[in-house]
Amino acid sequence: ILSSSVVVNDAIIVSPTVEELKRRARDIYSTVKGDNPEQLVSGSDDFTLFLWQPGESKKHVARMTGHQQLINEVSFSPDARLIASASFDKSVKLWDGKSGKFIASLRGHVSAVYQIAWSADSRLLCSGSSDSTLKVWDIRTRKLLMDLPGHADEVFSVDWSPDGEKVASG
């Protein structure tokens, strides 16, 4: 497939082809993944999470228990070292990203936690809840760093800005 070009200030800028973009993406993926198998985490309304290596086996690596109500969201940290889970039991739980071992519970919400979002550097985690608040957690200390009230109703979605300076919610 052909590449495209654009002239900007008398300079010709050539855009990469689709094949070149795919090759670059595969190279980045291979570098990040290394020799480790791909991992997948699932959460359920039966209060459990499962850690999988779908390319290696159909059997789960770990069954992760501890939530007292259904799980709304699970997410690997960007560095893949941790997994966070959000639940109707008002908690966020942290798990080891390789073994699935329980690490800690983050408590502070007074109602169901709907969504979580990691900062790009994996140092912070933001949780949104039906208690109408956002909470920003310091992962190193496993403590509440910031309580962000302001919503008039439940918070169903949360995300960080790419620079890690802001959180968007709704």
Secondary structure as UniProt FT lines:
FT   STRAND          5..8
FT   TURN            9..10
FT   STRAND          11..14
FT   HELIX           18..33
FT   TURN            34..35
FT   STRAND          40..43
FT   TURN            45..46
FT   STRAND          49..52
FT   TURN            54..56
FT   STRAND          62..64
FT   STRAND          71..76
FT   TURN            78..79
FT   STRAND          82..87
FT   TURN            88..89
FT   STRAND          91..96
FT   TURN            97..99
FT   STRAND          102..107
FT   STRAND          113..118
FT   TURN            120..121
FT   STRAND          124..129
FT   TURN            130..131
FT   STRAND          134..138
FT   TURN            139..142
FT   STRAND          143..148
FT   STRAND          158..160
FT   TURN            162..163
FT   STRAND          167..169
//
